[in-house]
């Protein structure tokens, strides 16, 4: 039995066993976590090596009935943990309770950023994310301040995770091959328990700043500062120059204006 890759699901199945093994072995079990949820396992190319590690409690989550049937035949020992579900819609508490779990996958490119934002909601339960993305997305998430690739996703994820760009993957190792190169990144939960500022306002400041990234912060944040001047270290800066900590400071300042 084989599974047909479905375009509407963004499926590109990995066929290179060496790359599958490389991804599986770079999962670090950050914080001693042994529970792993693989998203979109398809025909189980990566699952095989996660199982072979022997130190993981593995759940396989897929929206494709055909993949679920294939996986249950291929890995009967995991039958109770092979689940037909949409990661973006499922309440992960019903699946994992309050247990910590890592998230792994060759993520469908059309929803990969949404997957990360869902993980961000459960950040205190997810100590590690190991995933394959379209290369430009992976680079953007991992990029540091000062680069044109550094943006909204960089700041929001680096606020809570340390990001490591692991390696690049060529198009020809997939069935069917995508039109772009892929990048594998590892995100490990940092020690920041909370931002120390209003989280919703932080997200709003970051998004507003980068949505007009060619403007200085004085101009892009006009709506939030309501005629006030920003502190000197921010006023003529552009958003790609600011670290996570500086965005936190900026958010605290804007919050202080609201309470005046």
C-alpha positions, 0 to 999 in steps of 0.5 A: 500500500502506498499513499498518494501525495495530495496537493490540497493538503500540501503533502510532499513526502520525504524519500531520503532516509538519511535526511529522515534519520538526521532530523530524528537524531537532532531532536534533543529531548529538551528538558528531558521530554520523551513525549513527541507528537509528529504532525503530518507523518504521511507514509512514516518516513520520519516516524520510522527513525523516531521509533527506532530511537527507542527513547520516545513516546510517539503520537502520529497526527494526520488529517489524511485518512489514507495516511492513517490507514497506511500508518496503522498497517506499518506501525501496529505497535502505535495503533492507539497513538495514530490519530486522525486529527487537524493539529490546528483545530484539536485541543491538545489538552485532550490529547496530551493532558498536562504532560510536556511534549515535543512537536516534530514534522515535515510540516505542510508549507501552506500551514507551517507558520500557523502550526508554530503559532499554535505551538506558541499557545502551548509554549509552557507545555512544548519544550522543543519543536523540530521541523521542516519548513520552506527555507525562507520561512525557516531562515526568517524564524531563526534570523537575528536583529539587523537582517532584512529577513528578521521580522514578526515571526523572528521576534515572537518566537525568539521571545520564548524559544532559542532557534537553531537553523540545522540544515538545508534540504534540496527539492529532489528528496521529496515526492513530489518535489516542491518548487523551493528548498527546505530548511530544518530548524530546532526551537528549544524553550528558553527560560523566559516564563513571561514577557514582563509586559502586556503580551497582547500589546507586545504582539501588537507593537511588533506587528505594527512596527514590521508592517511598515518596516521601511518607516522609523518607529516614530512613524510606524507606531504613531497610532500607539504613541498618540502624539508623544515622543518615543525615547531617543534610543527608539525614535529613529530606529527601524524595527529590524534593529531591535532585539526581543528585549528592546521590543519588551522595553518599547512595549512597557513604554507605550503601556506607560503612555496609556496609564498617564 
